[in-house]
Amino acid sequence: MEKHSLTLAILNGKSAGNEELRAAVATLREEGFPLEIRVTWEHGDGERYVHEAVTLGAETVIAAGGDGTVNEVATALARLSPENRPVLGLVPLGTANDFATSAGIPEEMENALRLAIRGKASAIDLARVNNDRYFINMATGGFGTRITTETPEKLKSALGGVSYFIHGLMRMDTLKADSCTLEGPDFHWQGDALVIGIGNGRQAGGGQRLCPTALINDGRLELSIATSQELLQTLVHKLTSDEENPNLITASLPWLTIRAPNEMTFNLDGEPLTGTEFRIEVMPDALECRLPPSCELLA
């Protein structure tokens, strides 16, 4: 019988009762795949379990949860030395699963788990913010950030990703643009931004494709800025058309800086970071991740 390497799956505690996942784990174990499960209870557990995976000699660490779980596991992996770093696998169990969805990870548990254990490992980029924070998918600032940090949990669980958009429309009266300056190689923009998306991946906020051309292995970040005058038109245009949008400023950059006179909050894969100055840079080939052969995020 073929001997398989150990896999350690880090499961978000909110999804610990998922029967479909439990059945998938049992099936793969019966097929001879050594699979350890760890369940998170509080922030910091993900990192601790990644270190345990290294101690156990695990070849793969699976982030089983939503974008926040993926972020925590990917961040912990990025901080390891390359020779000790397991491969990242993904099993989508969150509300929005923006990164897993745009990467084409199957929603069906057994297929997702099989891919996470046996799929081909591809080198992917990560983005680093102010030298110590990371995102694998997207940083969003402005109006979009306020939606995702304020969207009530009940609305999220009832409606899934679309809840962010509905809640955003309900909150149109609270719109306030962030005055800021963005700079990068051969790029300078100053003005009032309602939504800023900086994408390694393509979508955030439960399916809003803010950076529709982003790739996770091209050594670049995609930038989209929606300016204050045109927000509703821009959002409706994004939902109904793939054509170039005149109200959207876009660029493709290896790094950029953002400076603002007042505090801004950015969501890094859903994890908030507040400040007045941000340096965001891509880290090429920072991790290996098991992805579908047809993954449209790969160049």
Stockholm file with secondary structure:
# STOCKHOLM 1.0

chainA/1-299         MEKHSLTLAILNGKSAGNEELRAAVATLREEGFPLEIRVTWEHGDGERYVHEAVTLGAETVIAAGGDGTVNEVATALARLSPENRPVLGLVPLGTANDFATSAGIPEEMENALRLAIRGKASAIDLARVNNDRYFINMATGGFGTRITTETPEKLKSALGGVSYFIHGLMRMDTLKADSCTLEGPDFHWQGDALVIGIGNGRQAGGGQRLCPTALINDGRLELSIATSQELLQTLVHKLTSDEENPNLITASLPWLTIRAPNEMTFNLDGEPLTGTEFRIEVMPDALECRLPPSCELLA
#=GR chainA/1-299 SS CCCCCCEEEEECGGGTTCHHHHHHHHHHHHTTCCEEEEECCSTTHHHHHHHHHHHHTCSEEEEEESHHHHHHHHHHHHTSCGGGCCEEEEEECSSSCHHHHHHTCCSSHHHHHHHHHHSCEEEEEEEEETTTEEESSEEEEEHHHHHHHHSCHHHHHHHTTHHHHHHHHHTGGGCCCEEEEEEETTEEEEEEEEEEEEESSSCBTTTBCSSTTCCTTSSCEEEEEEEGGGHHHHHHHHHHCCSCCTTEEEEEESEEEEEEEEEEEEEETTEEEEEEEEEEEEEEEEEEEECCTTCTTCC
#=GC SS_cons         CCCCCCEEEEECGGGTTCHHHHHHHHHHHHTTCCEEEEECCSTTHHHHHHHHHHHHTCSEEEEEESHHHHHHHHHHHHTSCGGGCCEEEEEECSSSCHHHHHHTCCSSHHHHHHHHHHSCEEEEEEEEETTTEEESSEEEEEHHHHHHHHSCHHHHHHHTTHHHHHHHHHTGGGCCCEEEEEEETTEEEEEEEEEEEEESSSCBTTTBCSSTTCCTTSSCEEEEEEEGGGHHHHHHHHHHCCSCCTTEEEEEESEEEEEEEEEEEEEETTEEEEEEEEEEEEEEEEEEEECCTTCTTCC
//
